[in-house]
Amino acid sequence: MKVRSQTQAQVGAWEYLVVTGDAESTEMLAEHGAQGWELVSVVREFGTRATFYFKRRRM
């Protein structure tokens, strides 16, 4: 049996990013994805505006 452990400092070590922009912007999503950001949530605002919530493991 293989067991992998993480120190307490590694558990739950996340960075968060909040971006407001065009809700239809696939380029913005691709750019942040290439940098290791994972999209967590999107909140649609007025018109074509939206707020995007991202997270990634702290490096």
C-alpha positions in Angstrom: 0.0 0.0 0.0 1.4 3.4 -1.0 0.6 6.3 1.3 1.2 9.9 0.4 1.1 12.6 3.1 1.0 16.3 3.0 2.3 18.7 5.6 -0.2 21.0 7.2 1.3 24.0 5.2 0.4 22.2 2.0 -3.2 21.3 2.9 -5.6 23.9 1.6 -2.9 26.2 0.2 -4.8 28.0 -2.5 -4.6 31.3 -4.3 -7.7 33.1 -5.4 -8.4 35.5 -8.3 -11.5 37.6 -9.1 -11.8 39.1 -12.6 -14.6 41.2 -14.0 -14.9 41.3 -17.7 -16.9 40.3 -20.8 -19.0 37.2 -20.2 -18.4 36.0 -23.7 -14.5 36.3 -23.6 -13.1 32.9 -24.3 -9.6 34.4 -24.7 -9.6 35.6 -21.1 -10.6 32.1 -19.9 -7.9 30.5 -22.0 -5.2 32.9 -20.8 -6.0 32.3 -17.1 -6.3 28.5 -17.7 -2.8 28.5 -19.3 -1.5 30.1 -16.1 -2.9 27.3 -14.0 -6.1 29.0 -12.8 -9.2 26.8 -12.4 -12.6 28.5 -12.9 -14.7 28.0 -9.8 -17.7 30.2 -10.5 -19.2 32.9 -12.7 -21.7 35.6 -11.7 -23.4 37.2 -14.6 -23.9 41.0 -14.2 -25.5 43.7 -16.3 -25.4 43.2 -20.0 -22.5 41.2 -21.1 -20.4 41.8 -17.9 -19.5 38.9 -15.5 -17.3 38.3 -12.5 -15.2 35.2 -12.7 -13.8 33.4 -9.6 -10.6 31.3 -10.0 -8.4 29.3 -7.8 -5.1 27.5 -8.1 -2.6 25.7 -5.8 -0.2 28.0 -4.2 3.2 27.6 -5.7 
